[in-house]
Amino acid sequence: MKIKLDLHDIYNRGEELDRALRNVIDEAIEKKARLVEIIPGKGSGQLKKRVLRFLDQKEIKVLYHRVEKDSHNYGRVFVHFRPK
């Protein structure tokens, strides 16, 4: 199962962005999804950096297995979860 989060609509709303990221991580855990695709878009790269900083927080990092940056599409980030 894969869950997708497109950040194009909320890219400039900080709190809402963090809330959406946290919600998608929680949803993946609840539904036992193996993969979350986050689409920050290409743009200047600032949104992608913000997403990666969010995922790198200590309390968030323990919730997933690994992060993969799409080598073919700079505007996508994959968050992998281990099945439990």
N, C-alpha and C positions, 0 to 999 in steps of 0.2 A: 504494500500500500504506500502511495506517495501523496503527500499534502503539499499544496502550492500556495505561496504567499507573494502576491505582486504588490510592490511598494510604490508604484507610480502615482497613485492617488493621494498618498499621505507623506510623501517624501520630505515636506517642509514643516511637518508638525511633530516636534520632538517627543512629547509625552505619548502621543497617539502611536507613534512609530515604535517606541519601546514596548508599549502595551500590546501592539499587534505581534511583535516578535515573541514576547513572553507567551501570549495566547497560543501561537502556532506551536511552540515548543511543548506547552502543556497538552495541547490537543494531540500531538504526535505520541506523547507518552500515554495518554488516556486510551487512544485508539490502537496503540501498539504498532504505529507506523514505522517503517524501516528507513524512510527517507522524507526529508522536507526540502523542497526547492524554494529558495528565496530569490526573488527577482528585484534587485535594486535598480536595474537598468544600467546602461553604459555611461552616459553623461560624463561628468568630471571625475567620477570615482569617489567622491566624498560620501555618498550614501552607502556605497559598498564598504568603505572603511568604517563607517559608523556601525553597520551590521556586524562586521568582523570584530569590532571592539565589544559590542554587546555580547556576542557569542564567546568572547574570551574572558568574560567576567567569571570569577571563581565559582559563584553559586550557579551559574548557567552551564559552565564547562563540564560539571560533573553529571549533567543530565543526558548528554549525548556521547557518542563514540568518537566521531571525527568530523571535520569540516573539509569540504573539497571545493576548490575554485574551478569552475568550468574552464577548461583549456581552450575550448572552441568558441565559447561565448562569454566574453568578459563580464556581461551583465547578469550572471547567474552564480549562485552559491548553493551548494548542496550540504545538508546537515544529515549525517548518517547516525542511526540509532541501532543499538544491539537488541535483538529480541530477548525478552526475559521470560 
